[in-house]
Amino acid sequence: MHFDYYNTPLTTKDCIKKLKDRFPVYRKNFGDVYYRFVDKKYVAIENAKRMENEHKKQGNTKPSSKNPSTLVYKLVIELEKFLK
């Protein structure tokens, strides 16, 4: 979501491959990964909102029918309120 908008199903393996294509040294729990992507945070939020809206338009209500999907952006927006 930080780099591109996707609306086709992705596996975890697919996601990691796409991330490594953009960020070759990526590995799970990479120490400073947050700081490397923070400048793309708002791109990710907008892409996630767009994806959620597309699911709503298609009538996808069950989480199992939403791939790709993420609601992490809602948590990020809420947590940002405490940083100001």
N, C-alpha and C positions, 0 to 999 in steps of 0.2 A: 504494500500500500504506500510505502514511502517513496517509491520510484514510479510505479505504473498502476493503472487501474486494470483490474482483472474481473471478468464476469463469467469465466469458465471454471469448472471444478478443478481444484488443486489438491494434491496429497501433501502431507508434511514433507515428504521427500522432494516433491516438485518445488515447494516454497523454499526449502533450503538450497536447492540447486540454483533457483533464480537469484536468491540472495548472494550466493557465492559467486555468481556471474558478475555481480555488481561490486562485491566486497570479498575478494578471494581469501582473505585471512580470517573470515568469519568462522567462529565455532560457538557452540552453545555456552552460555554464561561468560562470554568474552568480556573482559574487565571494563573496557571503556566504550562498549557498544552504544550506550545511551548518548554519549557526547559526540559520537561520530554521526549519529542520525538525527540529533535534536533539531537541526536546521530544516529537516524534511518533515517535521512533526505535523505541520498544518496541511501539507500535501496529503499525508496519510489520513488525517481526520476527514478531509474533504472526500477522498476516495472511499473511505469507509461509509460515510453518510450516503454517498451516491449509490454504493452497493446495497445498503439497507433499503433505500428508496426503491431500487429496482426489484428487490425481493417483495416488497409490499405491493408494487404494481402487478407483479406476477401471481400474487396471492399465496406466496410462500410464507406460511405461518409457523411451521415446525422447524426447529433448529436443524433437524436431520435433512431437511430439503434445501437448506441454505449453504451452498458450497460454491464459491468461497463466502465467508462471512466472518465478521468480527464486531464486537461491541466494546472493545477495549478503549476506543476513542471516547466513549462516555465517561469512563473512569478517569482518563487523562484530563478531560475538561473539568471534571469535579475536583480533581487533585490540584489543578492549576489555580483554583480559587484560593487555596491556602498558601500559595507561593507569592501572592501579591501583597 
